[in-house]
Amino acid sequence: MDRKVIVSKTAQKKLDELFEYLVDEWSERVKNKFIDKLDKNINIIRTNPEAFPTSNKVKGLSRCVITKQTTLYFRYNSKRIEVVTIFDTRQNPRKLKRA
């Protein structure tokens, strides 16, 4: 089953900040490699969201590790995937509760 992917405003803001950081601190190439990993994982989520573990921090969310530093949190039903937030694992985990 192919579900529609919706990106929340929070997730889009975090992605924009992350892209800016990657370009400023590393390079456009590093940002593009991250986008490739993100796209690949979103395609897996779209077809098989049940394969990902549920979050033990926020009820009703599943999580997908994109890179060692970046985790994507999402919820899903039979019609859609909602990307709720992107979390930089270098941050304080308590911040996630406010996301």
C-alpha positions in Angstrom: 0.0 0.0 0.0 1.3 3.4 -0.9 0.3 6.1 1.6 0.4 9.9 1.1 3.2 11.6 3.0 2.4 14.8 4.9 5.1 16.9 6.5 4.1 18.9 9.6 5.1 22.6 9.9 7.4 21.6 12.8 9.1 18.9 10.8 9.5 21.3 7.8 11.0 24.0 10.0 13.4 21.5 11.5 14.4 20.1 8.1 15.0 23.6 6.8 17.3 24.3 9.8 19.1 21.1 9.4 19.7 21.7 5.7 21.0 25.1 6.4 23.3 23.7 9.1 24.6 20.9 6.8 25.5 23.4 4.1 27.0 26.0 6.5 29.0 23.5 8.5 29.8 20.8 5.9 28.8 21.2 2.3 26.0 21.1 -0.3 27.2 17.5 -1.1 26.7 16.4 2.6 23.2 18.0 2.5 22.4 16.1 -0.7 23.6 12.8 0.7 21.4 13.4 3.7 18.4 14.1 1.4 19.0 10.8 -0.4 19.0 8.9 2.9 15.8 10.8 3.9 14.1 10.0 0.7 15.1 6.3 0.8 13.7 6.0 4.4 10.5 7.8 3.6 9.9 5.4 0.7 10.3 2.5 3.1 8.0 4.1 5.7 5.4 4.7 2.9 5.2 1.1 2.0 5.9 -0.6 5.4 5.5 1.8 8.4 4.9 -1.2 10.7 8.6 -2.1 10.3 9.7 0.8 12.5 9.7 0.8 16.3 7.3 2.9 18.2 8.7 5.8 20.3 9.1 5.1 24.0 9.0 8.9 24.5 5.9 10.0 22.8 2.8 7.7 22.6 1.4 7.0 19.1 4.6 7.9 17.2 7.0 5.6 15.4 10.6 6.5 14.8 13.0 6.0 11.9 16.8 6.7 12.4 17.9 8.5 9.3 21.5 9.0 10.4 23.3 8.5 13.7 22.4 12.2 14.5 18.9 12.4 13.0 15.7 10.6 13.9 12.4 11.1 12.1 9.2 10.7 14.1 5.9 9.9 12.3 2.4 8.6 12.8 0.4 6.7 10.2 -2.9 5.2 9.3 -4.0 3.2 6.2 -4.1 6.3 4.0 -1.2 8.6 5.1 2.1 9.0 6.8 2.5 12.2 8.9 6.1 13.3 9.5 5.6 14.9 12.9 9.2 16.1 13.6 12.8 15.5 12.8 15.0 15.3 15.9 18.7 15.9 16.2 19.9 13.3 18.6 22.7 15.6 19.8 20.0 17.7 21.5 18.6 17.2 25.0 16.0 14.4 24.7 13.6 16.4 27.0 13.1 18.8 24.1 11.4 16.1 22.1 8.4 16.2 24.4 7.8 19.8 23.4 8.0 19.1 19.7 
